[in-house]
Amino acid sequence: MTTRTRKSKPAPAGQLVDLVCAFCGGKGRDPFGIMSPLATCQVCEGEGCVKLVEPTAGCAFCRETGVHPNTRMTCSVCDGVGRVEIAPGSVGCPHCGGSGRTADCEDCPWPDSVFPCQHCQGTGFVAGQKT
């Protein structure tokens, strides 16, 4: 198993990789210390890393922080990992411009929305066009 940070070279598609937990920054502790400064991170269960299958991309909705915008909760799109699994050949979401946020969608009636884009489910990516 390879350990990967955001700057490392991607592994081949379909390979399981270890990624640094974005929610706790790899420390294995709750970053907000709500229950206790020694509380275990709920995302990586104290391990400091999580496993995903390649290919992955940074979570557009939380901007790779693992934290739901404007809260202290885990991101509802990436579950706090900071990265999401995407299908090979995925392209940027044309509705939100790849931001993963409903507020940025051209057809959104709520410009201040805190919800993920319904077209890409907040990932910022949609399946590529078949030609």
N, C-alpha and C positions, 0 to 999 in steps of 0.2 A: 504494500500500500504506500502511496506517495502522500506526503503532506504538502499542501499547496497553499500559498498565500495569493493575494490578488495579482501579484506581479509575475508569478511563475508561468511557465509554458503549459498550455492545456494538455491534458492526457487524451489518449484516443477515445473516440465516441464509444459509449457503452461501458467504459471502465469506471469502477467505483473508486472515488478519491476522498481523502480526508481534507477538510477545509477548516480553517481557523473559525471558531464561532464568533460571529459579528456581534451578537448581543452582549457577550461578556468580554470580548476582545481576546479570547483565548485564556482567560484567567480561571475559568471554571466557577466563578462566584457571581452572585446576583449583582449586576453593576449599580443598582440603585440601593441595595442594602435595606430593602423595605422590611423584610422579616428579621434580618440580622446581617451585620457586615460579613458574617461567615456563611450565609445561606448559599446553597448550591445553585448554579445557573440552571434555570428550567429548560433551556434549549439544548445544551450539550450534556446535561446531567453531571456537571463537574469535570468533564473530560477535557474541555478546552477546544475540542474539535468535533465536527459533525461529518457525516458521510453523504455524498450525493453522487449521482451517476452523470458522467459527462455526456453531452456538452452542457455547461452551465453558463449563466450570465449573471452579472450583478443585478440585484433586485432594484428595479426602477422606482417602485413605490416608496420604499424606505431609504433609497439612495445608499444601499449596502450597509446601513447601520444596524439592521435587525430590529429596530425600534419603530413601532407604528408612529407616524408623524404626529407631533404635538402631544405625545403621551409617554408613559413609562411602561407600556405593554409591548409584548412581542409583535412584530409586524404580522399582519393577517395574511399577507401574500407569501412571504418566504418562511414563515413560522420562526423568525428570529435568526435564521441562518445568514442572511445578508446576500445570498445567492439563490438562484432558482434553476431547476433543470429545464432545458428548452429542447424542442425538437430540432434535429439537424435540418439546416436550410431555413430556419426561422428568419423573419425580417422584422424590422422595427414596426410597431403598431402605427398604422396610418391615422387612427382616430385620435390618439392622445399624443402623437409625435414621439412615442417611446418613453414618455414620462411615467406611465403607469397610473396616472391620476385622472379621475373623472373630471376634475375642474379644468383640465387642459384639453378635454375632448371638444371637438368642433360642434357637436350636437348636444352638449350638456347645458341644461337650463339653470344649473346651480354653479356659478363660477367659484364659490368658496367651498365646494364639496371636499370632504376628507376621505372619500371612498375611492377604492381602486377602479380603474377603467374597466367597464363591463365587457369590452371587446377583447382585451388581452388578459383579463383577470389580474391586472396590476403588474404583470411581468415586464411590460414594455415590448413584448414580442408576440407575433402571430405566425402561424404556419406560412411558409413561403408559397408563392403562386406556382401552380403546375402549368407548364407550357405545352 
